[in-house]
Amino acid sequence: MRFQDKTALVTGGNSGIGLVTARMLLAEGARVAITGRDRAKLDAAVEELGGNVLAIQADLDDPAAVDAAFRQIGDAFGSLDVVFANAGVSGPTPLGGTTIEAFERILRTNLTAVFMTVQAALPLMREGSAVVLNGSIMRDLGSPGAAAYAATKAGVTGMAKVFATELVGRGIRVNTVIPGGTRTPIWTRGARAGQSLDSTEAAFSAAIPMARFATPEEVAAAVLFLASDDASGMTAAEIVVDGGTVGAPFGAPAFRKK
């Protein structure tokens, strides 16, 4: 029970990687707060998770909502041992067809709100605490139409190193998990609405050396490792969970010899 008697915050904890991470933290003894914008999804997450879950409806793009969320966490828990800044959005931002509002919406949620979340958490964090940020291999891939999303994820990993430098003197570690394609509902929303997760995974698998998406549990396991004392000697580090997509791209089925 690596997180017995510890407290954790998972932003965007009402679905996908965040929900699975919250579930695994609970299973290892933590008391967990989750945030989400959608009340119905939060209620469903609480129903699924049970246990010591504090569900906070909050739009983390709103500074007042951030402040209110951390007041609730402080009142309920008193302190925080783990912050997983996971909440994020995606969306197409192609050159020649993107409004400034659409571009900045993604930057505000995926980058600015991450900064403000970590900043707001600091008064509740103590020596030995851990921050984990959620990045993405999209920072590396040059995927057409994904400029804003890729920029934010590159920004997150750069920002994590700054956080690590600023917080090491306080005994707070900061690391990043870098998922590749993962089996979460994000693949069936927005521009991909109406597509099944299985068909999407099949379409992408030829470019993934392990020939499949990661599971949310595989990504969450990396988050828990980085947040735990098992990683006590690590800060400003990254764990990539992408089936080899970035590190060994020519191992993908599309490039293998017949």
Secondary structure by P-SEA (a helix, b strand, c coil): cccccbbbbbccccccaaaaaaaaaaaaccbbbbbbccaaaaaaaaaacccbbbbbbcccccaaaaaaaaaaaaaccccccccccccbbbbbbccccccaaaaaaaaaaacaaaaaaaaaacccccccbbbbbbbcccccccccccaaaaaaaaaaaaaaaaaaaacccccbbbbbbbbcccccccccccccccccaaaaaaaacccccccccccaaaaaaaaaaaacccccccccbbbbcccccccccccccccccc
